Amino acid sequence: MKDIQVVIITGMSGAGKTVAMRVFEDLGFFCIDNLPPNLLPKFIDLIEDSDSDKLNKLSLVMDLRGREFFTSLLSSLDAFSKTEKIRPKILFLDAKDQALVRRYKETRRSHPLSQRGRPIEGIRLEREKLEEVKGLAQYYIDTTDMTPRQLRDRIITQFGTESETFRVNLLSFGFKYGLPIDADLVFDVRFLPNPYYVKHMRDRTGLEADISEYVLKWSETQQFLNKLMDLLTFMVPQYKREGKRQLVIAVGCTGGKHRSVALAEWIGHKLSADYPTSVSHRDIEKGK
């Protein structure tokens, strides 16, 4: 049986369960909204029987205000306690009554337990019903004074890994084939000496050592890389702090085979010391 990580998201209505589910999706969890607790064992059985390694992390939003749902959850958790492969954890999201009332008024939604009454009446009834569930939770987050961004950061810190929360992708390309549509930063290196005009280098690529050495040996190349790394040393942490999961840095030359390839490899190697980094070459096989 493969190991399965299960996080059950529950808590007060309006405390941020929808935001939390989206964050777990970004972290690579397979997410289901409003799964009845009595279906949890059957659902995990289906996951265990699948051949996909991508289904080893589950995030399930559950509405546990009903007593029968709470009883079903307890039964499911008791069944899972007999195996070491599955250890469901409960994340309980909460907020003070004043904050929940304000959020309901801002969204003009009715509380599900007081659709015809005051929001505070439904909030107090819900809090009473969820008291036992709150006591079972391994993780508790009070979102009263949190923005959605701050809740995201808290969940990522709690449940994410470095490679899941932020990575850098270097991409080489040729301007003659168009700009990459997913690039966050684009650097044009067509001003550098071009191996294309050296006959024995023309049909080769920047992945080969002597081609890379040719591109890197020029003083203007070294000056450009020094200035570029100084810029990236400042910018990349800002993107990470802003909450991006990945940063795509595109390096372009004319055909995407020589200069951009060599420089993307060099930059990727430098950045990999501090961030999970991958390098790809969009146009390296074109024009053959």
N, C-alpha and C positions, 0 to 999 in steps of 0.2 A: 504494500500500500504506500502510495506517495504521501509525503508530508503536505498538509493543507493548512494554510493560515486563514483563519476565519475571524473577521471583526464584525460584530453586531452593533450597528449604530441605532441608538434609541434616545429618548429624552423628551423634553418639553417641546410642544409645537411652537415654532417660531424661534427656537434656540439655535438653528443652523444646520439641521440634518441634511437639507438639500445641498448646501455648500460643502458639507463634509463628504457627501457621496461623490461630488465632482472631483474633490481633491484625491480621494482614493482611486478614482478612475485614472487620474493623471499619474498616480503611483503604480499603475499596472494591475490594480485589483479588478476582478470581474464583479460588477456591482448589480444588485437587484434591489428595487425599491418596493417596500411594503410586502415582503414575503411573509405569509402566515407562519408562525413558529412551528406548527405541527407538520409543515412541509419541509422543515430544515433537514431532518435525517434523510428523507428520500432524495432531496436535492443533492446532498453531499454524496450519497451513494452513486448518483448519476455522474458526478464529477470524478469520483474515484474510478469509475469504469471507463472514463474517456481516456484517450491516448495523448491528449494535449497537455504539454508541460506548462502551457500558459494559464491553466485553470487551477493553479496551486495557491492562489491568493484570492479570497472572496471577501467582499464587503456587502453586508446585508442590512438594509434599513428596515426596522421592524417597529410597528405601532403596537405597544404593549399596554394600552390603557384598559383593554378588556381583561377580566380575571381569567377567562378561559385561555386567552393567548399567553398570559403570564405562566399559567400552569403547564401549558404545552412547552414553553421555553425551558422551564425547570426540568421537565422530562427529557427533553433533547440534550440539555447540558449534562444530565446524569448519565445518559447513554454514552456521550463522548468521553466522560471521565474514565471509561474503561479502556481507552486506547491512548497510546502515547503519540500517535501520528496527528491527531486533531485536538487542538486546544482552543476552542472559541473564546474570544475576549469580548467584553461588552464595553463600548464607549458611550457614556451617558453625557448628553449635552444639556446644559441648564442655563437659566438666566433669571435674574430677579423679576418679580411680578411687574414692576414699573417699566422695565425694558421690554417685556413681552407685550404689555398693553400698548406701548408706543409703537412697536413694530406692526401690530395688528391695525392700528389706526393709520399708519403711514401706507400700508398696502391695501387698506380698505377691505380686508378679508375678515370673515367671521371665524371665531374660534370653533373648532369642530364639536366641542362639547357644550357650546352655548350659542348656537346659530341664531336664536331669536332673543337672546339675552345679552347682558353686558359681557365683554371679553374677560373681565376679571373673575366672573363667576365660573366660566369654563376653565380658566387657568388654575384656579384654586382646586377645582374638582380633579383636574388632570394631575396636579401635583400630588394630591392625596393618593390617587390610583397608582402613581409611578414610584411611590416611596420605597417599596420593596425592591423594585428593579434597580433603583439608584444604589441601594445597599449592596447589590451583587456586582456592580460595575468595577472592572479593574482600572478603567480610565475615566476620569471625570474632568470636563472642561466647562467652566462658567464663562459664557460669551457675553455677559452683561455689558462690559466696556470694550468689547472686541469689534473691530471691523471684519468684513469677510476676508480681507487680506491677512489680518492677524490670525484669524482662525485657521486659514490655510497654512500659514507658517508654523503654527503650533502642531498641527497634524503631521506635517512633513517632518518636523523635528522628532516627533514621537514615533512615527511609523515608517519613514522613508530611509533610504540609504543614499550615500553621496552620488552613486551612479544613477539612481532613480530621480533625484531631485534636480540635478543640473549636469549637463554635459556640453562639450563644445564639438561641433562638426565642421571640419575644414573641407572645402569643396573647390577643386580647380575646374575651370571652364574656359571655353573659347568665345570671345565676343562675337565672332562670325556666326555662331549658332544661337545667339540670344542670351539675355541675362537669366540666371536662375531665379525662379519666381519666389522661392522660399528663403532667399538670403536675407539676413539681418544687416550684415556689413559687406560691402563690395570694395575690393581694392584692385585697381587697374595697374598691371605691371608691363604694359606694352612699351613703356619707355626704356626698358632694359635691353641690353644686347641680345639678339635673337639667334639661338643655335640653328634655326631653320636655314639660315644663310650660310652655314658651314656644311659643305656637301656631304661629308660622311656622318653628319649628325641629323640631317634633315628627316630621315624616316625612322628615327628612334624617339625615345621619350625621356622625360625628366626623371623617371624612376631609375634610370641607369646612372651609375656612379660618375662616369666622366661627363655626362650631360649636366648632371647636377653641379658638379665642380665648375663647369664652364659658366653656368648661370650665376653661381655664388661668388666667383672670384673677383668680380668687378667692384671697384670702390663705390660706385653708385648703388650697387646691390646691397653692399654692407651698410651703407649709410641709410638706405631705405629701411632695411630690416631693424636697425637700431632704433630708428624713429617709430617704426610700426610697433615693435615690442613695447616700447615705452608707452605708446597709446593704449595697446591692449592690456597692459598691466594695470592701467587705470580703469579702462572701460569694462572689462569682463566681470570683475567683482560687482560693478554697479548693476549689470544685467542680472546677475545671480541674486543680488539683494532685492531687486525689483520683483522677483518671483518667477522669472522665466525658467522653464524646464530645460530648454536647449537653446544654444546660440549657434547660428549658421554663419560662418565666415567664408565668403567666396573670394577667390583670387583668380583674376582673369587675364589671359594674354590673347593673342590673335586667334590661334587655333586650339588652344587648350591641351597642348601635348608636351611643351618643353618648359618654358619659364614658369607658368602657373603651377604646373605639376611639381617641379622642384621646390618652389617656394612654399606651396601648401604642405608638402612633406616636412620641410624645415620648421615652419611655424607650428605645425601639429606636434612635432617632437618636443619643441620648447614648452608648449602649453600643457602637454601631458604630464609634466612634472607637478602641476597644481590642480588639474581637472581631468576627469574622464574624457578622453578625446578620441575621435575617429577621423580618418582622412579618406576621401573618395575623389575620383576623377571622372567627371561627367563625360568629357569629350575626348578622352585619350585614345579611344579606338576609332574615332571618326577620321575620314579623309584618307583611309588606307586603300 
